[in-house]
């Protein structure tokens, strides 16, 4: 079955995920969809110092939005900020330092952010593909901690801020690679068997799609979506998938082409006419499963994923400090 899935997916990718796939899809785009003013709207973009995240930040800033770049590395983040300001002429660009793989940091960051800022749109773009099984500071597998748990905690923690704003949206940058994976809730951190970073990443991206669907059904006041940027020429692809990059580099999309649907989902009026929780490719909702691929999870398995993340996230949630009165008592 995995050979079938991989073969069908790769053929589909050559037709749809490449630069020529984008160009074919773009013939049907409505240019006016992105002709909007974002003045007064606030956007948080994780992993925004390069690639899809930075390209998205530039497009949002060009339209007058307030941009919050959430990055791990201060030097690269500040450099990205200056690039975005220079390209957009918009000074309303702010840097926040956060390692998404650290659940405690994510909780603390979200709480601090909400005390000082409003938020209209969250773009979960940060991600990693670590090809060896590596544990972060809390003993969590690095890909899972970043792509799944970090995304889950940040989104969950920011929902109160989003519900207070007009036209709130959450966009998660997933991957078409998830199409080759069926949700596996029995070993989410790959503690058993041989570790494969590509499979771990695809599992995480499948988890993100399911989370978007779950959030959409639970939080009707927010528009949730997931998307696949196609195969784009980004620093992450070059470093995490060097063999793939060498074979495909002449066919890869530009960063701006990869970011197009993120921007469309984040800013256009048309995007929210689609049902919340959909998975998008080139501005259209598409199936989250390949034909005859047997990748559908049961409702029970999907609920197991949510419950496991809920339980795990609570372990790292800061406990509320007692008030002065309570301490004195």
Secondary structure as UniProt FT lines:
FT   HELIX           2..16
FT   HELIX           19..26
FT   TURN            27..28
FT   HELIX           31..34
FT   TURN            39..40
FT   STRAND          42..46
FT   TURN            48..49
FT   HELIX           51..62
FT   TURN            63..64
FT   STRAND          66..71
FT   HELIX           74..88
FT   STRAND          93..97
FT   TURN            100..101
FT   HELIX           103..116
FT   STRAND          121..124
FT   TURN            137..138
FT   HELIX           142..143
FT   HELIX           144..150
FT   HELIX           151..163
FT   TURN            166..167
FT   STRAND          169..173
FT   HELIX           176..180
FT   TURN            188..189
FT   HELIX           197..218
FT   TURN            220..221
FT   STRAND          223..228
FT   HELIX           235..240
FT   HELIX           242..248
FT   HELIX           249..251
FT   HELIX           255..267
FT   TURN            269..270
FT   HELIX           271..273
FT   TURN            276..277
FT   STRAND          278..281
FT   TURN            282..283
FT   STRAND          284..286
FT   TURN            291..292
FT   HELIX           299..316
FT   HELIX           324..328
//
